[in-house]
């Protein structure tokens, strides 16, 4: 018997093997001989999240998208028709347009994090499923963001978690591809961000455009709790991103808006 994923996203037993493989956390599917997947499997990164589908319609119905490496045609069509995004990122510049920076770029710089904020960051990660262990931390290069990132990394390691990498980036960059690739390189369970708004919005656009980064498996400090951040990122680039406020409250990006939620309700 084989375990496959059905159109409802749930696993079931089948006497027939699947024809496509996938990655549960990345929500993508591809051919069984995909070179990218085979390399990841050889490194041991894919195994815990490996899933299989009987056919392509089932994978699509379950909410998975085509692999850009082994299914470039279906991937291009998926990207051009992404639901919930007013305009396809594939048809737009990766960098935030100058007019958007002028309109939305006045978000305040980060302020020092609080103990309550840090505790909520950890609490939000604990509520993600499957269980979070290995994380990658990203931060702007300002001292406040560096300090928040270092504080989280220390707390996470003290709890027995793993910090795979700590990635910093400048507030302006030519393409943002290098930090984006470093953030996803080690296939973390989740990401934690401490960042200035404009640089993070630029980076997030590159992450969604060029990698399998998932904002719904990302948690941020209070500096990104500003609706100008998803406005700068555009469309649904940050949909699902969660974060903490300085008072210990929680928030989430929902279709371009930052919505505050009590931590207990999450």
C-alpha positions in Angstrom: 0.0 0.0 0.0 1.1 3.6 -0.7 0.2 6.8 1.1 -1.1 9.5 -1.2 -2.5 13.0 -0.8 -6.1 13.5 -2.0 -7.8 16.6 -3.4 -8.8 17.6 0.2 -5.2 17.7 1.2 -5.5 14.6 3.5 -3.5 11.4 3.2 -5.1 8.1 2.2 -3.9 4.6 1.5 -3.7 3.4 -2.1 -2.8 0.2 -3.9 -1.4 2.2 -6.8 1.7 4.4 -6.3 1.7 8.1 -7.0 2.8 9.7 -10.2 4.0 13.0 -8.8 6.0 13.9 -5.7 5.6 17.0 -3.5 6.8 19.0 -0.5 4.2 19.5 2.2 5.6 22.7 3.7 6.5 24.3 0.4 3.1 23.4 -1.0 4.7 22.4 -4.4 4.5 19.3 -6.6 6.7 17.9 -9.4 8.0 14.9 -11.3 9.4 12.0 -9.4 12.7 12.5 -11.3 12.9 16.3 -10.5 16.6 17.1 -10.2 16.0 19.7 -7.5 14.0 17.3 -5.4 16.5 14.5 -5.8 19.3 16.8 -4.7 17.3 17.8 -1.6 16.5 14.2 -0.8 20.1 13.2 -1.1 20.9 15.9 1.6 18.1 14.6 3.8 16.2 17.9 3.7 13.0 16.7 1.9 12.3 13.4 3.6 10.1 14.6 6.5 7.9 16.7 4.2 7.7 14.3 1.2 4.2 13.6 -0.2 2.8 11.9 -3.3 -0.2 12.5 -5.6 -2.0 10.2 -8.0 -2.1 12.9 -10.7 -1.7 16.7 -11.4 -5.4 17.7 -10.9 -5.4 16.2 -7.4 -2.2 18.1 -6.5 -3.7 21.3 -7.7 -7.0 20.7 -5.9 -5.0 20.0 -2.7 -3.5 23.5 -2.9 -0.1 22.7 -4.3 1.7 24.6 -7.1 3.9 23.3 -9.9 7.7 23.0 -9.4 9.6 25.7 -11.4 12.5 23.3 -12.1 10.8 20.2 -13.6 7.5 21.7 -14.6 8.4 25.1 -16.1 5.4 25.3 -18.3 2.7 24.7 -15.7 4.7 26.8 -13.2 4.7 29.8 -15.6 0.9 29.4 -16.1 0.4 29.1 -12.3 2.4 32.3 -11.7 0.5 34.2 -14.3 -2.8 33.3 -12.8 -2.2 33.4 -9.1 -5.5 34.0 -7.3 -5.7 36.8 -4.7 -3.0 38.8 -6.4 -4.2 41.8 -8.4 -1.3 41.6 -10.8 1.1 38.7 -11.4 4.5 39.2 -9.9 5.9 37.6 -13.0 4.6 40.6 -15.0 5.9 43.2 -12.5 9.3 44.4 -11.5 10.7 42.5 -8.5 11.8 45.8 -6.8 9.2 48.0 -5.2 8.4 50.8 -7.7 9.7 54.3 -6.8 6.1 55.7 -6.7 5.1 53.1 -4.1 8.2 53.9 -2.0 7.2 57.6 -2.2 3.6 56.8 -1.1 4.2 54.1 1.5 7.8 54.3 2.4 7.4 56.4 5.5 7.1 53.6 8.0 9.0 54.3 11.2 12.3 52.5 11.9 12.5 49.6 14.3 12.5 50.2 18.0 14.0 47.9 20.7 12.1 44.7 21.2 10.4 43.9 24.5 10.4 40.7 26.6 6.7 40.3 26.0 7.2 40.6 22.2 10.0 38.0 22.3 7.8 35.6 24.3 5.0 36.0 21.8 7.4 35.3 18.9 8.2 32.0 20.5 4.6 31.3 21.3 3.5 31.8 17.7 6.2 29.4 16.5 5.0 26.8 19.0 1.5 27.0 17.5 2.6 26.2 14.0 2.1 22.6 12.7 4.0 20.4 12.0 6.2 21.0 15.0 8.9 23.7 14.5 12.5 22.9 15.4 14.9 24.3 12.9 14.5 28.0 12.0 16.4 30.6 9.9 16.5 34.1 11.3 16.6 37.2 9.1 17.4 40.8 10.1 18.1 44.2 8.7 21.6 45.5 9.5 20.5 48.3 11.9 21.5 47.7 15.5 17.9 47.3 16.8 17.1 44.5 14.3 20.4 42.8 14.9 19.7 42.8 18.7 16.2 41.4 18.3 17.5 38.6 16.0 20.3 37.7 18.4 17.9 37.7 21.4 15.5 35.4 19.6 18.3 33.0 18.5 19.6 32.8 22.1 16.1 32.0 23.5 15.4 29.5 20.7 18.6 27.6 21.3 18.1 27.6 25.0 14.7 25.9 24.4 16.5 23.1 22.4 15.7 24.5 19.0 18.1 24.8 16.1 19.0 28.1 14.3 20.2 27.0 10.9 21.4 30.4 9.7 21.2 34.1 10.6 21.0 36.2 7.4 21.4 40.0 7.3 20.7 42.4 4.5 21.2 46.1 3.7 18.2 48.5 3.4 18.9 48.8 -0.3 20.2 46.2 -2.8 20.5 45.6 -6.5 18.3 42.5 -6.8 17.8 41.0 -3.3 18.5 37.5 -4.8 21.5 36.7 -2.6 19.9 37.1 0.8 16.7 35.5 -0.5 18.6 32.4 -1.5 20.4 32.3 1.8 17.2 32.4 3.7 15.7 29.3 2.0 19.0 27.4 1.4 18.8 25.1 4.4 15.1 24.2 4.2 14.1 25.6 7.6 10.8 24.7 9.4 10.1 28.4 9.8 11.5 31.9 9.5 11.8 34.7 12.0 12.3 38.3 10.9 13.5 41.4 12.7 13.6 44.1 10.1 13.1 47.7 8.9 9.9 47.9 6.8 11.1 49.0 3.4 14.0 46.6 3.0 11.9 43.7 4.2 9.1 44.6 1.7 11.8 44.5 -1.1 13.2 41.2 0.1 9.7 39.7 0.5 8.9 40.4 -3.1 12.1 38.6 -4.2 11.4 35.7 -1.9 7.9 35.1 -3.3 9.2 35.8 -6.9 12.2 33.5 -6.9 11.9 30.9 -4.0 9.5 28.6 -2.2 9.4 30.8 0.9 6.1 30.6 2.8 5.0 33.7 4.7 2.5 31.6 6.6 5.4 29.9 8.2 7.1 33.1 9.1 7.0 35.2 12.3 8.1 38.8 12.7 8.9 41.4 15.3 6.7 44.5 15.8 8.6 46.6 13.3 6.6 44.9 10.6 3.2 45.4 12.2 2.3 48.2 9.8 -0.1 48.0 6.9 2.4 50.0 4.7 4.6 46.9 4.7 2.1 44.6 2.8 1.2 47.6 0.6 4.8 48.0 -0.4 5.3 44.2 -0.9 2.2 44.2 -3.1 -0.7 41.8 -3.7 -0.8 38.9 -1.3 3.0 38.6 -1.0 2.8 38.6 2.8 -0.5 36.9 3.2 -0.3 34.7 6.3 2.7 36.4 7.9 2.3 36.4 11.7 4.0 38.6 14.3 4.2 40.1 17.8 3.5 43.5 19.2 5.5 45.2 21.9 2.8 44.5 24.4 2.8 40.8 23.7 -0.2 40.9 21.4 -0.3 39.0 18.1 -1.0 40.1 14.5 -1.3 38.6 11.1 -1.3 39.9 7.5 -4.6 39.0 5.8 -4.9 39.9 2.1 -2.8 43.1 2.4 -4.0 44.2 5.8 -2.5 43.8 9.3 -5.1 42.4 11.7 -4.4 42.3 15.4 -5.4 39.1 17.3 -5.1 38.0 20.9 -2.4 35.3 21.2 -4.9 33.0 23.0 -7.1 33.0 19.9 -4.5 31.9 17.5 
